[in-house]
Amino acid sequence: MSSIPTTQNIVLVNKQPESAVNFSLGEEDSTFKIVSKPFSESDLKDGQLLLKNLYFSNEPAQRGWMQKPDPNSKIPSRSYSAPIGDNDPVKCVTLSEVVLSKSEKFSVGDKLVGMFYWGDYSVSSEAAVFNKIDESLGVPLTYYLSHLGMTALTAYFGLVDIGKVQKGQTVVVSAASGATGSLAVQIAKNILGAGKVIGISGSDEKCRWVESLGADKCVNYKSDTFHDELRDAIGPDFADVYFDNVGGEILNYTLKLIKDHGIVVACGAIASYNDKSKGAITNWNSIVVQKLTVQGFIILEYTKRFPEAIAALSKGLKDGSIKAGEGINVVDLSKEENIWEQVPQVWKQLFTSKGNGKLITKVV
């Protein structure tokens, strides 16, 4: 059992980025800074928990949460998540162990997944907890941030509720080698029975891996013949559902390849996270002419139904329709002296196309 700390090491936002993130520390416009602050048991309020953080889930969405608001905008922010302002801890989905509890719901020793923050310990309210881990399933803890975690749940509800995928349909998945995309490929093909699943990824090597997960074909968007290859892979009947994780030019082209009354599952838009100009929709006419449904969604709206998805995903792991152990990329910082300086550097890998599947940071 972990002892009660007397200090907390926390990674804060130093200055909200307007465009590119400055990963260097100690500069005026550094995006991050590391602080240590004293902690006492008396600091914990009723309903709060002190958590020892074990693993961090690295999410592209964190980039949007820390974005500096446009000072010229007259429209208030309508984000689903409170922004991370200057001097705020960098929040993230975290797997943690309770070391001190003033909560009636959770006890010391419980392992929880929730929206906590980068640091060795987090002080959190009960409301920030997503779920308590059921260790009786006998799977590695990292699965609760990947195959049974928020990315898998996002893929599941995006396909089932938003995409309404039916057996025999053609489904296209962008960022198919990423955390959510790689699970979306497997769920669409192996659980929901899609007739054809086409992945889009950023290298031939990544595409071969996506195909090993069950995709009928994966196309490298960096290829000079990408447009022709994607068109040919989808075929003359066009796609029923497009699960979009990237936005930008890939979305603009793929809109042309969706059949009448098809569905676009708007899951993410990583192409424009650092450059808003790359998020422009230049092919709106396809949405109109093909009478498409384009729908966004936020996984946090499905918290009451998480057990439904976890049951389906657990069954998939047991029967092999979801490949256990595939696509979990754990970066172990637990034995490093300068852990907190390196945590943002690991997160940076999301935007540099390193590795496949889910990127997880181990800090204990």
N, C-alpha and C positions, 0 to 999 in steps of 0.2 A: 504494500500500500504506500502511495506517495505521501511524503511529509508535507506539512503546510509551509509554503514559501514565505520568505520575508520580503522578497522583491519580485517584480515582474519585469521581464524584458518584452517590449512591444515594438512592432514596426508600425509607424504612423505615416500618413500622407503629410509630407512637408509642404508641397505646393501642388495643387490640382493641375494636371496637365491640360493644355489647350489643344495640342496636337500630339506629337511623339512624346513618349514617356522618357524622362531622363533618369537612367538607372544608376548614374554616378552618385555617390554620397558626399555630403559636405559642401555642396555648391548651393548658391542662392536659389536656383531653380530646380534643385534635386526633387524628384517626385517623392522620394521616401527618406525617412530618417529613423534611427533606432534610439529608443529611450529606455531607461530603467526607472522604475518608480517603486516606492516602498509599499508593502502590503501587510495588513493586519486583519485577523479574523473579525475584528469589530467593523471592518469596512463592508462586510457582507450584509446585505439587507434581507428582510423577509422575502421569500420567493426566489432568492438568487442562489446561484451555484458558483463554486470555484472549480474550474476544470483544468486538468493537465492535458495540454494538447498533444496528440500522438501523430496525427496525419493531417495534412492540408490537401484539400481538393483544389486544383488549379483551374480556374474558370475564365474564359474570355469575357464573360459579363462583368467581371471585376473592373475591367477597363472602363466600361460605361459608368459604373458606380462612382468612379473618382474623377470623371470628366468635369472640367471647369465649365460652369454655365455660361451661355452667351450673354454678356452684359447688356446687349442691345435688344434682346428678345423681350417682348411685352407679354409673352405667354408663359405662365408659370410652369415649372417642371411637372411632368405627369408620369414620372418613372414609377414602376412598381416597387422599387426599393429606395429607401432613403439614401441620399448621396453620401459619399465619404468625403468630408470637407477637410480643409487644412487642419492638421493636428488631431485628426480622428484616426483610430486604429483601422488598419486595412482588414475589413471583414471578408470572410470566406467560409465556405462549407468545410467543416472541420469534424474529425472524429476524435473525441476526447473522453477522458475518464474523470468522474466526479471525485474530488478529493475533500470537498467541504460542501455541505448542503444545508440551506435554510428553506428547503422546498419540501412540500408534502408529497410530491410526485416522484422525486428521484432521490436515491440514496448513495452514500459513499461507495465507490467501486463500480457503479453503473457506467457502462460505456454508451455514449450518446453521439448522434450525428445532429449538427445544428449549424446555425449561422453565427459563428463565433469570430475570432480574429487572429491574425498573425502575431504570435507571441508564445512564450513557454507556458503561460497560464492565461485563461480567459475568465473574467467575471461576467456571468450571463444571467438573464432572466429565464424563467421557464418558457416564456413565449418564443424564445429563439431556438428551442429544441424541436427538431423534426421528428425524430424517432429514437427509441431505445433499442439497442442492438440485441437481437436474440441469438446468443452464441451457441444455442443448441443445434443450429443448422450445420455447425462444424466447418464453415468456410473461413478462409483468411479474412482478417479485418479489412484489408484493402478492398474486398468485394463490396463493402458497404459504402464505398465512394466510387464504385465503378459498376460492376454487373448488377448490384442490388442498390445502387446509389442514385443520386439525383440525375446523372446523365442517362442512365438506363431508364429511369422513370420518365424522363423527358422524351426519350425515343418511344417508349411504350404509349404514353397518352397522346403524343403527337400523331402517331400512326393510327391508333385505335379511335380516339375521340375526334381529332381534327381531320386527319386524312381519311378516316372511315375505310381503311384498306380492306378489300374483299379478296377472296381466293381467286386466283387466276389473273389478277390485275398486274399492270406494269408500274413499278415504283422506281423513281430516280432519287438518289441520295447524294447531296454534295458534302464535301469534307468527310467522305466516307471512311477515311482512315483515322478520323478523330474520335474523341471519346463518345460523343453522342451518335455520330454517323455510323461508327462500326457496330454499335448495338442496334441502330435502326436497320441496318442491312440484315442482321441476323433475325431480328424480330419480324420484319416484313416477310422474309423468305421462309424461315423455318418455323415460326409460330403462327403467323397470320396466313401463310400459304399463297403469297404473291406468286404469280406465274413467271414474272421476270423482274429481277432487281438489277438496276444499273447504278454503279457507283461512280463518283467523280472524285479524283484525288490529285496530288501534286507531283507524283513521280511514277515511273514504271514499277519501281520496287514496291511502293505503297499500294499500287493498283493490284499487283499480284497477291499481296497480303489480303486485300479486301476480297478478292475472288476466292481466297482460301477460306474465308468466313461464310461464303455462300452466294456472293454476288455472281450473276450470270456473266457480267462483263463490268470492268472498271476502266474508265477513260482518264488519261492524264491531261489535265487542263492546260499544262504547259507545252503540250505538243503543238507543232505548227498545223496539224490537221485535226485539232480538237473538235471543231464544229462538225466536220464530216464524220468523225469517229463516233461522236455522241449521237448524231442523227441516225447513223446506221445501226448503232447498238440498240437504240430505242425501237426502231423499225417503223414501217409505214402506218401502223395503227396508232402511233403516238402514245404518250404516257398518261396514265390515269391520275397518278399522285406524284408530286415533286416535294420531297422533304428537304427544305432549303436551310442550310447552316451558314451561308456565306454572303448572299446578296450580290450586289455589284454586277459586273459584266457576265458572270456565269448565270445569274438569275435572268438577266435580260435576254440572253440567247435561249435558255431553256424554256422560257415562256412560249417560244414559238413551237415547241415540241410537245405541248400538252394538248390532249384532245378536248373537244367541246365539253363544257361543264366539268372539266377536271379540277383538281384541288391542289393548291400550293400551301404546304404547311410551313409557315414563316417562323422558323425556330431561332435563327440567329443571322447576323450580318457582319461577320468578322472582317470582310473586305473593307468595310468603311469605319472600323472602330478608331483608327488613328487618322483617317482622312475622310471627312464627311462627303467630300465631292465624289468619292468612288461609290457612294450609295444611291446615286441617282437612277431612277427607273426611266429608261429611254425607250422601252417597248410597251408602254401602257396600252397601246392599241390591241395587242394580243389578248390582254385581259378582257377587253371589251368584246372583241370579235369572237373569241373562243368561249366567252361567257364563263370565265374562270372564277372560282372561289379562292380568295387569298385570305388566309386567317392566321393571325398571330395567337400566341398563348403563353402563359407563364405557369411553370410547373408548380409554383407555390399555391395556386388555386386548387390543386388536386390533393392537398395533404390528407384529407379525410379518406381518400381512395388509395393511398399508398399501399395498404395491406393487399388490395386486389392485385396491383401490379407486382408487388414483391412475391406473391404466391405464384403468379404466372412465370415470372423470371426464375424463381427457385426451381420450378418444375422444368423449365428449359435447361437450367444448369444440370439437373439430375439426369434428364433424358438425352443430353448432348446436343439439343437444338441451339443452345448457346454455348459456345466453346469456353470452358472454364480455363482461366489463366491467360487467355489470349487478350492482348491489348491493354495490359496494365503495366505502365511504365513508372516504376517507383524510384525516385531519386533520394538516396539515404544521406541525410545531413547529420544524423544523430551523433556521429563521432567527430564532427568538425568543430573547430574552436570558434569560428566566426559564422555560426549558423544563421544569425539574423541578417547579416549582410548578404548571405547567399539565397535566402528565401525568395526575394524578388527576382533574382537571376534565374531561378528555376521556373518561376511563373513566366518569365520572358520567353521561354522555349515554346510556349503556345503560339507565338507570333513569328517564329523562325522555322517552323515546319520540321522540328526535330522529333523523331520517334512517332510511334503509332499508338492509337487508343488513348486511354486515360492517363494523364500526367498527375502523379501524386507525390507530395513531399513528405518524407518521414523525418520527424524531428526528435523522436524518443526511441 
